[in-house]
Amino acid sequence: MTSARCPEGDLVLPGARTGREPERSLRPGPRRLTPEQVASRQRERLLDGVARTVAANGYAGARISDICRAAGVTRPVFYELFSGKEDAVLAAFRGGTRTVVRAMQRAYDEAGGAADWPTAVRAGLRALLTLLAQTPAFATMAVEIESLGPAGRRARAELLAGFRPFFRDAPPGPPGMARDELVDTVVGAVHAAVQRAVDAGRFTLPEGRSAAGPDPLLDVLVHVVTAPFPVSE
């Protein structure tokens, strides 16, 4: 798996980079980095190693030694930063999904938000699909989160709850229907559709190619999200 093109600024998902890129190395000898900066850089490299190793081998098949090798970080350092494999995978998942929601919120706001809700929804979903296409290792790792059992299901529930604010600007739904239940059902449908796309390999790019733009799934997801909340003429 080659290094994916990194999104700009702070919108970089675990797995977008390799831990062994020369510019990320910590050479022996006198350092200008503080211990905190060194630990932060090692943690970032390990999270990239987590995403790439779990994507390649599945959660059950991912070994801490493989994660450390992918990150270019020693096993003792791993245990200074994480209590074990589950802790590291949860950290990669939660950090990455926060980045996804942040990217979606930014795109949603720039597209007008409440002023043009359907257009803003499209922009947010486009940001989601583009990030996943740019970082297929994270997309695949995120599907594996359910392999962690109760902790993974809690992390997934936290993720899905994080999408509820995008519906605050939505028009009213069908009369008499519980809005919270409707929103959660729509979010669950989008999550399931994206997960199927990941399982089908639609975010796995051929060797040496970069993401070519939004997935054709975009129109379907926009319809699923906006159809229950029609805009009045």
N, C-alpha and C positions, 0 to 999 in steps of 0.2 A: 504494500500500500504506500503510495507516494504522499508527500506532504501536500495538504490541500492549500489552496490560496486562502490566506487569512482575511476575514472581513476587516474593515478599517476600525481604528479606535479601540474601544473596549469590547467590541462585539466579536470576541474570539472564543470559540467553543473548545472544550477539552478534546484532544485528538486532531486539532487543526495543524499542529506542529509536531515534530519529532523531538524527543529529549536530547538527541545527539547532534542537533544542529550546532555548528562551530560557534556561532555567536551566543549560544546559550551555555557554553561550557564554563566550568569553574576550574581554572587552571591552578595547580599547586603554587605555593609561594605567597609573598605578601599580597594582601587583597585590600582594595579600597571599599569593598562592600561591607556593611555592618552584618553581624550574625543574623539579624532579623531579615535583611535583604537576601542573604544566602539561603536561609530557610524558605523564604517566599519563592525564590527561583527554583529551588529543589522541589518544592510542593507543586508548582506549576508543571514542571517536567514530569513528575510522577502522575499527575492527573492526565496529562497527554498519554503517558504510558498505559494508564488504566484504560482509557477509552480505546486505544488501539489494540491492546491485548484482549480485552473483553470482546471487542468487535470481531477479532480474528478467531477466538477460541471459545466464545461463550463464557458465561459467568462461572459455571462449574469447571471448565477446562482452563481458566486463567489462573496461573500460578504467580505468587508474589515474586519469585525469582525472574519470571518472564517480564513482569511489570517493571521491575528494577532494571533489567537489561534494556528494555525499550526506552526507559527514561535516562539511562546512563547514571543511575544513582545506586548507592550501595544499600543492601538489605538493612543494616543498622540504621541508616538515615530514614528508610521507609518507616521503621517502627518508632522513630522519634516523632514522626508527623502523623501517623495513622495507627490505630489500634489493631488493624487487620485488613483483610481484603474487603470485607463488607463495608467497613468504615470508609475506605478509599473510594469504592464504587459509589457509595451514597454521596460522598463529597463531590465527585465528578458529575454525577447526575444533577444534584441540587444546584451546583454552581453553573452548570451548563444551561439548565432550564431557566434559571434566573436571567441569564444572558439572552435566551430566546424571547422571554416575555418582555425584557427591556427593548430588544430590537423591534418587536411587534408594536410596543407602545409608542416608540419613537416614530415608526412609519405611520401608525394610526393617527397620531397627533398631527404630523406633517401633512396628512391627507385631509385634514379638516375635522376629524373627530365627530362631535355631535352635529356639526353643520351639514355634514353629508355622510351619514352613518354607513350606508352600503359601500361607498367609495373608500371610506376609512377602513372598513372591515377587509376589503380586497387588499388594501395596502399592507395591513397587518398580516394577513395570511400569506401574501407574497413574500414578506420578510421571513416568515417561518419556513416556507418551503425552500427559499434561496439559501438560508443558513444551513439547513439540513443537507441540501445538495452540495454545498461547499465543504461540509464536514461529515462525510458518510460514516466515519468511524463513530462519531458521537451519536448519530441517528441509530446505528445498529446497537450500540451500547445501551441507549435509552430503552430499547425494547426489552433488553435483558434484565431490566430493573425488577421485573416481576419474579425473576428467579431467586431473589433474595428472601422471599417469603413475606411475613408481616411487615418488616421494615421497608421492603420494596413497595408494598401496597400502600403504606402510609405516605411514602415519598411521591408515589403516583397521584394519590388523592390530593396532596398539597399542590402538585403541579396543576391539576385540573381546576382546583379552587382558584388558582391564580388567574384564570381566564375570565372569571365572572365579571370583573370591572369593565371589560369591553362591552358588556351588554347594558350598562347604565344608561347609555345614550340611545339604546334601541327603541323603536316605536312600541306601542302596546302590543302584546300578543293577543291570541284569540280570547274573546270574552269568557270569563268564568274559569280559565285555566290557570293553575298555580304557576306563577312566573318563575320562581326559583327552580321548581322541578323541570320546567321546560328548558331553562337555560342549561342546567346540568345535563339534561338529556342531549341537547345539541352539542355541548362541549364533548360529551362522551362519544358521540357519533363522529365528530371530527378527529378525536384521538384515535378511534378505532380505524378510521380510513387511512390516517397517516401511518399507523402501525402496520396495516396490510401492505401499504406501499413500500415500507422499509423491508418487510419480510419478502416481498417480491423482487427486491434488489433494485428498485427504481431510484434509489439515492446512491447506488454504488457506481462510480464512474469508471470507464475503461482506463487502463494504465496510461498516464501521461496527459489525460484530458482534464480540463477544468469544467466547472459547472456552466451549462449553456443557458441558464435562465430559469424562470419559474416552471415548475412541473405542470403538465396538462391537468393535474388534479385540482389546480387552483379554481377553475370555474365550478367544479362540483362542490368544493368546500364552501365557496362563497354562497352558492345556492342553498346548501344545507343550513348555513348560519342565518341567512337573511329571509328565507322563505317564511318562517313562522312569525316574522316581525315586519309585515309589509308596510311600506311608506305610503301614507295617505296622499292622494292627489290634491 
